[in-house]
Amino acid sequence: MSLFVNKLNGSLQDKLRIFLYVILIPLAILMMVLFISMIRFSNRYDTIVTNITRANDYNLSFKESIDYTMYRIVIGSADFDSFDEEEGIRDPYALIENAEGTFINLRAIASTDKSEKRISNVIKHLNTLEERIDEIKENVEKPLEIGTYEENIFKLETNIYILTELIQEQIQEYIYYESSSMETVRQKINTEINTTLKVSMIAFVIILAITWYVSRLIAESISKPLHELSETTKLVAEGDFKTRASLSTGDEVTTLTYNFNKMIEQIEGLINDVKEEQKNLRETELKLLQAQINPHFLYNTLDNIIWLIEANKKENAMKMVSLLSEFFRTSLNKGKDIITIEQEEAHVRSYLRIQQYRYQDILEYTIYIDSAIKHENILKLTLQPLIENAIYHGIKNKRGKGMINVSGKRDGDLVVLVIEDNGRGIEEERLIYLRNLLVHSPKMSEIDGFGILNVNERIKLKYGRKYGIHIESRYGEGTKVTVSFPIKGIE
């Protein structure tokens, strides 16, 4: 008893082993005894049924096949050299040989002496039948003037028909005695089942009582420490990451409790990591804002404004100041990261108009955003860095006037924005390099093409890794940059 109690205080494996030994093994033995008993009588029963079925096949067809075949041979419409099974004319010797083999096997497994005697008679009659068929065959094969048709008919009626009738009667008697034996087996099975059921019920009640007792002990030894652990998880769910579960002893709950306490510590670390990641994301966005307000762009714009004032083109200077103010107002956006596509469109218009004052001889642009998506949200400063790349890396390095086309539409559940230019384009090796960076999202510090990579990474962080930027370009012809993200992806 002391050993039993110690096992209950052991591991879950020990407890399950107790359950197996005390409950399942006796039950399995009981079921096995019942199963073996049922199989033994069932096999005997199935053997008798099989014997009856095999014998019954010959009871139904053997006499008819032999009689019809021999009749056709006697009247001359068939012979012993060729047979037509479709017309019911079969080889009598083959039929007898198959029947003899079947009945020899049945005699070996006959369930009663009477059945065995009937099978022996069938085999004797088959041998006699074969001899009588030999006599008819000998007559049929004689020249026509020696053998007579009347003699063959007489042999057919007095020998063949009578022998097949006797065989059929013996088969029917065999079936009768085998059926009687089957009834005896059935009665034995019923008796055995009744006895087994009584013993099984008594054993089952005993096993059930033991099961209830042992299950209650095992359940308490498992549920009590788990309940304590559950109470601790409630505190953690409420945000108390300082609480720790007390360790139990002896089973896997100890390991579970230890790992739970360790998990709480890791969650605290993950929360700090998430905060740090958000901080890094914000720093990345601030880097992007800083990249937009680059001194070169600002100084050149201010120089253009001064030149316009000195040239007494005050109205143009005022327009340029207004555009510059509108540009920076959208860039800052009161610290908000999300704007509508319509606001983003206004932002890039301001940017392009400013740039057009600077590059009026080489820059033209068109913007068409489908009105159906203008109310959708977008990350602030998504398009402007891409347009800036198109100007500085494509249009400025092209001879003649450059064109930038900005378009946007809905494609299924996606918003698709395209910036296309007819600038210098990107060399093949450089294009492969940029595509690889867009896929693998490296750290963006100290990387050329920061604006595109920054926009791409921000889209992936907000919407998922399968969204972002795709670049197509042919050197000397132009570049096409496609931005895709889901509709209603952010609020």
N, C-alpha and C positions, 0 to 999 in steps of 0.2 A: 504493500500500500504506500509505503514511504517512497519507493522508487516511482510509483505512478504519479504521486504529487510532485516529485522533483521534475519529472518529464513535463508536467503541465506548466512548470515555471521555466521551462527551457525554450528553445527556439520554435518558431512556427512549424518548421519541418518536423520537430519532435512531436508537436501536438497533432499534426496531420498523420504522423506515423501511428500514434496511439489510436486515432480515429480509424485508421486502416486496420490495425490489428484487432481491436476490440469489436468493431462493427462490420466493416466491409468483408473481412475474410470469412467469418462464419456465414454471413449472408451469401457470399460467393460460393462457398462449399455447398450450401443448401440448394442454391440455384443450379449448381453443376450436377448434383445428384439427380435433381428433377429433370434436368436437360438430358443427361445420359439415358435415364430411364425412358424418357419420351422418344429419344432417337432410336433406342433399341427396338421398341415395339413398332415405331413408325417405319423403320427399315423392313421389319418382318411384314408389316401390312403392305408396304409398297412392293415388296417382292411378290407377294401373292397377287396383287392387282396387276403387276407387270406380266406374270405368268398367264393370268386369265386373258389379258389383252392380246398377248402373242398367240395363245391358242385360239382365241375367238377370231383372229384374222383368218386362220385356216378353216375354221368352222364356217365362215361366211363365203369364202371364195375358192377353196381348194377343190371341192367336189365339182363345182360348176365349171372351173377351168379345165380339169382333167376330162370330164364327160364331154364337154363341147369340142375340145381339141381332138379327142379320139374319134368322135362321131364324124368330124370333118375329114379325118384321115381315112376312116373306113369307107365313106361315100366317095372318096377320091378327089375332094375339093382342096385337100392339103396333103402334105407328105412330111416325112421325118427329116427332110433336109432343109426345109425353109418354113419359117413361122411368121405370123403377122399379129403382133400384140395389139395393134389398133382394132383388129377384128376379133380379138379374144382368143386367137390361136397361139398357144405358148408351148414351149418345149416340155413334154411330159416328164422326161428324165430329169431335167433341171428342177422342175417343180417338186418331184419326189425327193431329189437330193437335198434341196433347201429345207423341205419339210422334215426330212429325217434328221438333219443337223439340228434343227430347232427343237424337235421333240426329244432328242438325246440330251440336250442341255436342260430341257424342262424336267426330264426324268431325274436328273442329278439333284435338282433343287425342289422336288415335289414335297409338299408339306405333310401328306399322309400316305399310308401304304396303298390305300384305294386309288389315290391319284396316280401313284407310281405304276400300279398295275394297269390302269387305263392307258397310260403313255406307252408302256411296253407293248400292249396290244396294238396301239396305233403303229408302232415301229414294225411289228410283224406284218401287219396288213400292208404297210407301204412296200415291204420287201416282196410280198406276194403280188401286189399290184404291178410292180416293176417286171416280174416274171410274166404276167399275163400280157402286159404291153409288148414284151419281147416276142410272144407268140403271134400277136396281131401283126407286128412289124415284119416278122418272118413271112407270114402269109401275104402281106401287102407287097413285099418285094419279090415274090415269086412271079413267074410269067403268068399272064392273064388266064391261060387255059388251065393252069393247075390250081391256083387259088380261087376260091369262090366268094362272091359277095355275101351270100347267105351265111356262110360259116363265120365270116368276120362280124356280121351283125349279131349272130348268136353269141359269139365270144364277148362282144361289146356289152350285150344286155345281161348275160349270165355271169360274166366275170368282172368287167370294169365297173359297171353301174353298181353291182352289189358290193364290191370291195370299197368303192368310194362312199357308199352309204354306211357301211360298217365303220369306216374311218371317222366319218362325221358323227356317228352315234357315240363312238368312244371319246371323241373330243368333247362332245356335249356333256358326257358323264364326268370327264376330267374337270370341266369348268364347274360342274355342280359340286363336286367334292372340294375343290379349291375354294369355292364361295362359302361352303359350310365352314371350312377352316378359317376363313377370313372373319366370320362371325365369332368364332372362338377367340381369335386374337383380339377382336374388338372388345369382347367382354373382359379379357385379361387387362387390356389397356384401361378400361373404365375402373376396374378394381384397383389397379396400381395408382391411377390418378386420384381416386378417393382417399387411399391411404396416404399418398404423398401430400395431398392438400391438408389433411388433418395434422400431419407432422409439421408441415410448413407453417400452418397458422400458429401452432404452439411456439415454434422456433421464432417466428416473426414477432410475436408479442414480446418474447424475452429480449430479442434484439432491439425492438423499439424502445423498451424501457431503458436498456443500457445506452442506446443512442441518445435518448432525451437527457439522461444524467450526464454523460460525457460531453455532449454538445453544449450543455449549459455551463459546465466548468471551463471548456475551451473558449466559448464565446465571451465569458466574463474576463478571462485572462487576456483576451485580445481587445475587447471593446473598452475596458476601463482606461488603459493608457492612451488609446486612440481618442477617447472622449476628452481627456486632458489635453492632448495635442490639438484637438478641434477647437477647444476654448482659446488656446493660444493663437490659432490662425485667425479667429474672429478679431482679436486685438490687433493683429498685423493688418487685417483687411481694413480696420478703422484708421490705420496710419501710424500705429505704434511700432516702429521698427527697433525700439530698444528692448522690447520684451523678448524673453527666451523661454522655450519649453523645457520642462524638467525631464531628465533622462530616466527612463525605466530600465529594468535589468532583465537580461536573459533571452530576449528574442529580437526579431528584426525591427520591432518598434523603436528600440534603442538607436539602431542605425538610421531609421526614418527621422527620429527626433533630432539626432545629431546633424543630419543633412538639411533638415528644415531650418535649424538655427544657422547653419552655414549659408543656406539660401537667403535668409533674411539679410545677412551681412552683404551678400552679393547684390541683392536688390538695392540696398543702400548705395553700393558702389555704382550700380547701373543708373540709378537716379542722378547721381553726381555726374556720370558720364553723359547722360542725356542733356543735362544742364550745360555741360561743357560743349557738347555738340551744337546746341542751340546758339551758344555764345560764338562758336566758330563760324556758324552759318551767318550770323549777323555781321561778324567781322568781314566775311567774304562779300556780303552785300555792300558794306561800307567801302570795301576796296573798289567795288564796281562803281559806286557813286564817285569815289575819288578819281577813278579812271575817266569818268565822264567830264568832270570839271578839271580837265588837264590844262595846265598853263598855256600850252601852245595854242589850243583852240580859243581860250579866253583872250589871250594877248592879241591874236590876229583879228578877232572879232572887234575888240576895242580899237585897234589901229584902223580898221575899216570905218568904224563910227567916227573917229577923229578926222579921217580923210574926207568923209562925206560932209562933216561940219565945215571944214576948211574950204571945201568946194561949194559952199552955200547950198548943199543938198540936205538941208535940215529935215525936210519931211522924210527922206529916205533914212536919215540917221535916226529919227524918232521911231520909224517902223522897225529898224534893226534893234534898237534898245528894247522896244516892246516885245519883239520876238525872243530876244535873249532873256528877258524877264519871264516871259511865259514858259520858256524852255526850263529854266531853273526852278520855277514854281512847281512844274510837273515832276521834275527830278526829285525834289525834296518831298512833296506830297504830304506834308505834315508828319513825316515819319512812317506813313503807312506803306506796307509792302504790296498791297493788292489794289489794282484799279480796274476800270472797265476797258474793254478793247477800244471803245470810242475815245476814252481819255488817252490811251496809248497812241492812237492814231493822231490826235491833236498834238501830242508831244513830238512825234516824228515829223509832222508837218512843220512845226516851228523849227526843228533842227534842220530840216532840208532847206527851208526858206533862208535861214541864216547862212547855210553853206552855199546856197545859190548866189547870195550877194558876194561871197568870196570867190566862187568858181563859176561866175555867170557865163563865161565863154565856153566852158567844157562840161557843164552839168545840167541835165534835165531829169525830171522825175515824174512818175505818175503814182497815184495811190488809189486803190479801189478795195474797200473792205465791205463785204456783203452785210447789209443792214440786219440780217437775221442773227448775226453773231456779235453785233456791237455792244449789246447789253451784257455779254458774258464777261466773267472776271479773268484777269491775266496778271501775271507777275509784273510789277513795275519795272521799266527799263529792260524789256525783252527785245524789242525791235531796234532801238536806237544804237546799241553796240554793234549789231549786225550791219546796219546801214553805214555806220562809221567805218567798219572794215571794208565795205564795198567801195566807199569813196577813197580811202587812203591807200588801199592795197590793189584796187582795181581801176577806178576812174582816173586817178591822178597819174598813173603810169601808162595811160593809153593815149595814143595820138588821136586828136580829133575830139568831137563831142561825145560825152558818155551819157548813158541812160540808166536810171535805176527805176525798176517797177516793183511796187509793194502791193501785194494782194492778200486777201483772206477770205475763207469760206468755210462752210461746214461740210464735213465728209463723214457721214454716219454719226458716230458718237464722238467724233473728234473735231477740234478746231485746227485748221491747217493754215498757216501763214507763210508766205513765200516772199523772199527778197531776191530779186534777180537783176544782175547788171551785165553790161556788155563790155566790161573792162578787160584787163590783161589776162585774167584767168589764173589758174593755179597749175603749176607743173605737176606731173603725174606723181613723182616721188614725194613732193610736199603734200599733195592731196591724200595719199595713202597714210602719211604720218599724221595729218590732222584727223582723219577718220578713226585711226587707232586711238588717238587721244580722246575723241568723243565717246568711244565705246568703253574704254578702261578708266576714264575719269581720274586722271592723275592729280597730284597737288598742283594748284594753279600758280603758285608763286614762282617767279623766275621762268615762266613759260611764255614763249611768243604766241600771240593769238589769245591773250588772256580774256578779252571780251567775249568771244564765241564760247570758249570753254566754261567761263563763268555762267553765262546764260544757260548753257546745256546742263551743267551740274545743278543749278537752281531748279530747273524744270524737273530733273530726275528726283531731286529731294522732295519736291512738292507733290508730284503726280505718280512717280514710280519709275523704275529703271528702264522700262520699255519705251518711254517717251523721251523727247528731246529734239536734237538738231541732226539733220542729214544734209551733207554737202555734195553737190554735183558741179563739176567744172571741166572746161576744155581750155587748155592754155592757148591764149591768143584770141579766144572767142567770148569768154565771160564765165560767170559763176552764178549758181542758183543755190540758195540756202533755204531749206524747208524746216519750219518749226511745227511740231504737232503735240497736242495735249488734249485730255478729255474734257468734254463739255460738263459743266457743273463739277469740275474736279476740285475746286476750292471755293470757300465762301468768305 
